[in-house]
Amino acid sequence: MMKLLVVAPAALALVVTLGGPAGAAADRQPGRFPRSISLPDGFQPEGIAIGRGPYAYVGSMADGSIYRADLRTGRGEIFSRGPGTPALGLTLDHGRLFVAGGTGGDLRVLDVRTGEALATYRLTSGPAFVNDLTITHGAAWITDSTNPVLYKLPLRGGKLPAAARRIRLTGDLVYHKGFNANGITPTPDGRGLLVVQSNTGGLFRVSRSGRTRRVDLHGESLKEGDGLLLRGRTLYAVQNRLNTVTVLRLNETGTDGRVVRRVTDRRFDVPATMAAFRDRLYLPNARFDTTPTATTPYTAVAIPRP
């Protein structure tokens, strides 16, 4: 059951609350693509990517392991054991899973058939928070929430290179204390990148040379912004501690965006990122406001794509 609440006209958006007791019963019915997927206790999920099969890959902040779940049944298992450092943003490309390494300062590339590491890249030798990534313009582009740079991993002909490049961010995006550049996705015209700054709520268009320009959000903010997902000219942004998915309509170049809807769900418990499959969004509950233990339960939840 879905309830709609129209907020004040100045907000120019709808807040939609999803979920309810009926969802729990639906989750127990086999063969129905469950709305909630149980993850291992103590897993500390963050990133998610969805490929064919249909399978979801979820990364662990605790030790970098990757859990693979069958979306048809909700069942899954550890697909790749981690190196002991975090796994954050994930993306799939040509049978490979790219894994951002958080405080480990690295990027791993895994074979989706075997879970084995095809390559590991040391992106920086100093303090870092390698957070999220996207693949476009023939390269993987990776954010660092601690350092004002993007890391570019060229993928000419789909081949993995020997090393990544470091591209300094200039222009409107200025780093402050806390988490800065986080989620990243291409612009609708494919000529640039969009990056959300978690601590300020700003959204920025980034050129391939690293020049940044603030996106006009017409007074709105994406505070606590985390994972981004683009479909056409519609941008979905997770605002993690606000337990919200914000839906924006962008212009073609990604320099102007208007919030058209904000969606929440009773099952959200600080979701971090999202991935789409058919008419759903799947979001791991990172539970950042809960002290993690070895027995802390975690889930990923599915909502209708707004």
C-alpha positions as CSV (number, residue, x, y, z in Angstrom):
1,M,0.0,0.0,0.0
2,M,1.3,3.4,-0.9
3,K,0.6,6.8,0.8
4,L,1.2,10.1,-1.0
5,L,1.8,13.3,1.0
6,V,2.0,16.5,-0.9
7,V,4.4,18.9,0.9
8,A,4.3,22.6,0.9
9,P,4.1,24.1,-2.7
10,A,7.5,25.8,-2.3
11,A,9.1,22.3,-2.1
12,L,8.0,21.5,-5.7
13,A,8.1,17.8,-4.9
14,L,6.1,14.9,-3.6
15,V,7.1,12.8,-0.6
16,V,6.0,9.2,-1.2
17,T,6.0,6.7,1.7
18,L,6.2,3.1,0.7
19,G,6.0,-0.2,2.5
20,G,3.6,-1.7,5.1
21,P,2.6,-4.9,6.7
22,A,1.5,-6.5,3.4
23,G,5.1,-6.4,2.2
24,A,6.2,-8.9,4.8
25,A,3.7,-11.5,3.6
26,A,4.8,-10.9,0.0
27,D,8.4,-11.4,1.0
28,R,7.6,-15.0,2.1
29,Q,6.1,-16.1,-1.1
30,P,8.6,-18.0,-3.3
31,G,9.2,-17.1,-7.0
32,R,7.9,-13.6,-6.5
33,F,11.1,-11.5,-6.5
34,P,11.0,-10.7,-2.8
35,R,11.0,-7.1,-1.6
36,S,13.6,-7.7,1.0
37,I,16.8,-9.7,0.8
38,S,18.6,-10.9,4.0
39,L,22.4,-10.4,4.0
40,P,24.9,-12.1,6.3
41,D,24.9,-10.9,9.9
42,G,27.7,-8.4,10.5
43,F,28.1,-7.9,6.8
44,Q,27.9,-4.0,6.8
45,P,26.7,-3.5,3.2
46,E,27.3,-0.4,1.1
47,G,27.6,-0.8,-2.7
48,I,25.4,-2.8,-5.0
49,A,25.5,-3.7,-8.7
50,I,23.0,-5.8,-10.6
51,G,23.8,-7.9,-13.6
52,R,22.2,-10.7,-15.7
53,G,20.7,-13.8,-14.2
54,P,19.3,-11.7,-12.4
55,Y,21.9,-11.4,-9.7
56,A,22.8,-8.6,-7.3
57,Y,26.3,-8.1,-6.0
58,V,26.6,-6.4,-2.6
59,G,29.9,-5.2,-1.1
60,S,30.9,-5.4,2.6
61,M,32.5,-2.4,4.4
62,A,33.7,-4.8,7.1
63,D,36.2,-6.9,5.0
64,G,35.5,-6.2,1.3
65,S,33.7,-9.5,0.7
66,I,31.1,-9.6,-2.1
67,Y,27.7,-11.3,-1.6
68,R,25.8,-12.5,-4.6
69,A,22.0,-12.8,-4.3
70,D,19.5,-14.2,-6.8
71,L,16.7,-11.6,-7.1
72,R,14.2,-14.2,-8.0
73,T,14.4,-16.0,-4.7
74,G,16.4,-13.7,-2.4
75,R,18.9,-16.4,-1.6
76,G,22.6,-15.9,-2.0
77,E,26.1,-16.6,-0.7
78,I,29.5,-15.0,-0.4
79,F,30.8,-14.8,-3.9
80,S,34.3,-13.4,-3.3
81,R,36.1,-13.2,0.0
82,G,37.5,-9.7,0.8
83,P,41.1,-8.7,1.5
84,G,40.2,-7.2,4.9
85,T,39.7,-3.7,3.6
86,P,36.3,-2.2,2.6
87,A,34.2,-2.7,-0.5
88,L,32.2,0.4,-1.3
89,G,30.9,1.4,-4.8
90,L,30.4,-1.4,-7.3
91,T,29.8,-1.5,-11.0
92,L,29.7,-4.2,-13.7
93,D,31.3,-4.1,-17.2
94,H,32.0,-7.0,-19.6
95,G,31.8,-9.8,-17.1
96,R,33.9,-7.8,-14.5
97,L,33.0,-6.3,-11.2
98,F,34.8,-3.1,-10.3
99,V,35.1,-2.5,-6.5
100,A,36.0,0.8,-4.8
101,G,38.2,0.2,-1.8
102,G,37.3,2.9,0.6
103,T,40.0,3.5,3.2
104,G,42.1,0.8,1.5
105,G,42.8,3.4,-1.2
106,D,42.5,0.8,-4.0
107,L,40.3,-0.5,-6.8
108,R,39.8,-4.2,-7.4
109,V,38.5,-5.9,-10.5
110,L,36.8,-9.3,-10.1
111,D,35.8,-11.9,-12.6
112,V,32.0,-12.3,-12.2
113,R,32.1,-16.0,-13.1
114,T,34.7,-17.0,-10.5
115,G,35.0,-14.1,-8.0
116,E,38.8,-14.1,-8.6
117,A,40.7,-10.8,-8.7
118,L,41.7,-9.9,-12.2
119,A,43.6,-6.8,-11.1
120,T,44.2,-4.5,-8.1
121,Y,45.1,-0.9,-8.4
122,R,46.7,1.2,-5.7
123,L,45.1,4.6,-6.3
124,T,46.9,6.6,-3.6
125,S,49.5,6.0,-1.0
126,G,48.1,8.5,1.6
127,P,44.8,8.8,3.5
128,A,41.9,8.2,1.2
129,F,38.2,7.2,1.0
130,V,37.8,5.7,-2.5
131,N,34.0,5.8,-2.6
132,D,32.1,5.2,-5.8
133,L,32.6,4.7,-9.5
134,T,31.0,4.6,-12.9
135,I,32.1,3.5,-16.4
136,T,31.7,5.9,-19.3
137,H,33.9,7.6,-22.0
138,G,35.9,4.3,-22.2
139,A,37.1,4.5,-18.7
140,A,36.2,3.8,-15.0
141,W,35.9,7.1,-13.0
142,I,36.3,6.8,-9.3
143,T,35.6,9.4,-6.5
144,D,37.6,10.0,-3.4
145,S,35.7,11.6,-0.5
146,T,39.0,12.7,1.2
147,N,41.1,14.0,-1.7
148,P,39.8,16.4,-4.4
149,V,40.6,14.2,-7.3
150,L,39.0,11.7,-9.6
151,Y,40.8,8.5,-10.5
152,K,40.5,7.5,-14.2
153,L,41.1,3.9,-15.2
154,P,41.3,3.8,-19.1
155,L,39.6,0.8,-20.6
156,R,40.7,1.0,-24.2
157,G,39.2,-1.9,-26.1
158,G,37.9,-3.2,-22.8
159,K,41.4,-4.1,-21.7
160,L,42.6,-3.5,-18.1
161,P,45.5,-1.0,-18.0
162,A,48.7,-1.1,-16.0
163,A,47.7,1.9,-13.8
164,A,45.1,4.5,-13.1
165,R,45.4,8.2,-13.7
166,R,44.8,10.9,-11.0
167,I,42.8,13.9,-12.2
168,R,42.6,17.0,-9.9
169,L,39.2,18.6,-9.4
170,T,39.0,22.3,-10.0
171,G,36.3,24.9,-10.2
172,D,33.1,25.1,-8.0
173,L,33.6,21.8,-6.1
174,V,35.6,22.7,-3.0
175,Y,36.4,20.1,-0.4
176,H,35.5,20.7,3.3
177,K,35.7,18.7,6.5
178,G,33.8,15.4,6.3
179,F,32.7,13.3,3.3
180,N,32.9,15.2,0.0
181,A,32.6,13.7,-3.5
182,N,30.6,10.6,-3.2
183,G,28.2,9.1,-5.9
184,I,29.1,9.5,-9.6
185,T,27.2,8.9,-12.8
186,P,27.4,10.2,-16.4
187,T,25.5,13.3,-17.6
188,P,22.4,12.7,-19.8
189,D,24.3,13.7,-22.9
190,G,27.3,11.4,-22.0
191,R,29.8,14.2,-22.3
192,G,30.5,14.8,-18.6
193,L,30.0,13.4,-15.1
194,L,27.8,14.2,-12.2
195,V,29.1,14.0,-8.7
196,V,27.3,14.6,-5.4
197,Q,29.0,16.2,-2.4
198,S,27.6,14.6,0.7
199,N,28.6,17.2,3.3
200,T,27.2,20.2,1.4
201,G,24.4,18.7,-0.6
202,G,25.7,20.1,-3.8
203,L,25.6,18.4,-7.2
204,F,28.3,19.1,-9.7
205,R,28.9,18.6,-13.4
206,V,32.5,17.4,-14.0
207,S,34.4,17.5,-17.3
208,R,36.8,14.8,-18.2
209,S,39.6,17.2,-17.4
210,G,38.3,17.6,-13.8
211,R,36.7,21.1,-14.2
212,T,33.6,21.2,-12.0
213,R,30.5,23.4,-12.3
214,R,27.7,23.5,-9.7
215,V,24.4,22.1,-11.0
216,D,21.5,24.5,-10.5
217,L,19.1,22.7,-8.2
218,H,16.8,25.7,-7.7
219,G,17.3,26.0,-4.0
220,E,17.1,22.2,-3.3
221,S,19.9,20.2,-1.6
222,L,21.1,16.6,-1.7
223,K,22.6,16.7,1.8
224,E,23.9,13.2,2.8
225,G,23.9,12.4,-0.9
226,D,25.4,9.0,-1.6
227,G,24.7,6.7,-4.6
228,L,23.5,8.1,-7.9
229,L,21.7,6.4,-10.8
230,L,20.8,7.9,-14.1
231,R,18.0,6.7,-16.4
232,G,17.6,9.0,-19.5
233,R,17.3,12.5,-18.0
234,T,16.0,11.2,-14.6
235,L,18.5,11.2,-11.8
236,Y,17.9,9.1,-8.7
237,A,20.0,10.2,-5.6
238,V,20.1,8.3,-2.3
239,Q,20.3,10.6,0.7
240,N,21.5,8.0,3.2
241,R,20.8,9.3,6.7
242,L,17.6,11.0,5.5
243,N,16.3,7.6,4.4
244,T,15.3,9.1,1.1
245,V,15.6,8.6,-2.6
246,T,15.3,11.9,-4.4
247,V,14.2,12.0,-8.0
248,L,15.4,14.9,-10.2
249,R,14.7,15.9,-13.8
250,L,17.9,17.1,-15.5
251,N,18.5,19.1,-18.7
252,E,20.5,17.3,-21.4
253,T,23.9,18.7,-20.3
254,G,23.4,18.0,-16.6
255,T,23.8,21.7,-15.6
256,D,20.2,22.1,-14.4
257,G,18.1,19.8,-12.2
258,R,14.7,20.1,-10.6
259,V,13.5,17.8,-7.7
260,V,10.2,16.2,-8.7
261,R,9.8,13.7,-5.9
262,R,11.2,12.4,-2.7
263,V,10.5,8.7,-1.8
264,T,11.0,7.0,1.5
265,D,10.1,3.6,2.9
266,R,9.5,2.2,6.4
267,R,12.1,-0.5,5.6
268,F,14.9,2.0,4.9
269,D,17.6,2.0,7.6
270,V,20.2,4.4,6.1
271,P,20.4,3.0,2.6
272,A,23.7,3.9,0.8
273,T,23.5,3.1,-2.9
274,M,21.1,1.6,-5.4
275,A,20.8,-0.4,-8.6
276,A,17.9,-1.0,-10.9
277,F,16.3,-4.1,-12.2
278,R,13.2,-4.0,-14.4
279,D,10.8,-1.6,-12.6
280,R,12.5,-1.8,-9.2
281,L,15.3,-0.1,-7.3
282,Y,17.3,-2.2,-4.9
283,L,19.0,-0.5,-1.9
284,P,21.3,-2.1,0.7
285,N,20.6,-0.8,4.3
286,A,24.0,0.3,5.5
287,R,22.7,1.2,9.0
288,F,25.4,3.8,9.5
289,D,23.6,4.9,12.7
290,T,23.8,1.4,14.3
291,T,26.9,0.2,16.0
292,P,28.0,-2.8,14.0
293,T,28.6,-6.2,15.7
294,A,29.2,-9.7,14.3
295,T,25.5,-10.4,14.8
296,T,23.9,-7.2,13.5
297,P,21.4,-8.1,10.8
298,Y,21.4,-6.4,7.4
299,T,19.1,-6.4,4.4
300,A,18.7,-5.0,0.9
301,V,15.2,-3.8,0.1
302,A,13.4,-3.3,-3.2
303,I,11.0,-0.4,-4.0
304,P,9.1,0.4,-7.2
305,R,11.2,2.7,-9.4
306,P,9.7,6.1,-9.0
